[in-house]
């Protein structure tokens, strides 16, 4: 490892680089002068316990940060790196990032603190308050990693009664010239969902080319040992840790996905199968969210695969929509609606998250598989998150804040700007449909159609009541019953209510009774 250079005195500018901003294009590094400026990076144990973080999530951030530290040192940038177990700061009073930042500002007394805007509202508030307390001027730069700035999104959203990703996505396609031809979308349409999102064949998914995986190097192995000892009581495992932690590895992950997996991605992006944790998904959200790779490079590689190699447009467009459309849209929504999004609870749900979300010890086969792979890998794909763990929490009337904290804790790609809107808005409808047109709910028969989970489950997906009734199915019908008026008024959910209204009074009461029993024993399902 290169030795750190002495810090300049006096210090003109201290550039704070957060753990999800690990790229040399960081706008706060513009005009950096090693003779006058220095970089600050802070590992803070409080960030691992702010929510009860998965061991793999902690390890990912620490390993990627330490690799970026080496990149900065090799380039000759003066750096103050505060390690997790820094002897001078390893105490409860300085466990949080703001407390550690305060100590460094008091010690170094820079003329200014520069940073790229954080990806979390809480951190933005904390850093602003810390700089003010230390009487150090703070300058925050737009995060140029993204296609769309926060200000650009606010202009798009201004005056619109409804925020819908599809219309935002089309504007981004036009603005950035992605999959466009003569002002029109390539292939003559914007969206190829009709060709995507199939279930696996009945005999199973067959051979799936595995995603790129990376053997931990010495730096990562050191981090894994540190996490095992320091965070032994945290959830999750580390034995399968193989995530990209450098830009070079991120580019290799992109190359491998585009050449080996993108072709089948669209077709099976919603499919689920037991012990098939990754499917045909890219797993690039990890590298993207830590800024190890630029989304422009990702989109360009996918677009070129269609243009130059003839990969199916449906798969390519479906993938690009996730990066250029949904990812950018969700970030814009987050910053428009914070801090209210954090406490939104449209249905006034108050139940506790079942303990088996942390252990996978449940008889629900679908949940056992989704939660089990989450604990093993720190990963589940978007349908597992939306229509399994998310939908169940909605139907089970779990407090949205507990659910959001769980998602932020257990997924390695979770940063609040992307996690919270997906959970509060998409999975839970906790914000009342601010940017979604309906609650995403379905009975166990949807899970049966999209997976093999129901085949060996003790519960029967078609049964609403009785000893073998599927809890998902029971709670789905109970949800329709409880919110009949609201759902009937929504054209997107009115058909579900019409199906409910075909049941006679005794059938509906039987559903209510079964649901009451199910909700009373959530922890034992």
Secondary structure by P-SEA (a helix, b strand, c coil): ccccccccccccbbbbbccccccccccccccccccccbbbbbbcccccccccccaaaaaaaaaaaaaaaaaaaaacccccccccccccccccccccaaaaaaaaaaaccccbbbbcccccaaaaaaaaaaaaaacbbbbbcccccccccaaaaaaaacccccccaaaaaaaaaaaacccccccccccccccccccccccccccccccccccccccccaaaaaaaaaaaacccccccccccccccccaaaaaaaaaaaaaccccccccccccccccccccccccaaaaaaaccccaaaaaaaaaaaaacccccaaaaaaaaaaaccaaaaaaaaaaacccccccccccccccccccccccccccaaaaaaaaaaaaaccccccccccccaaaaaaaacccaaaaaaaaacccccccccccccccccccccccccccccccccccaaaaaaaccccccccccccccccccccaaaaaaaaaaaaaaaaaaaccccaaaaaaaaaccaaaaaaaaaaaaaaaaccccc
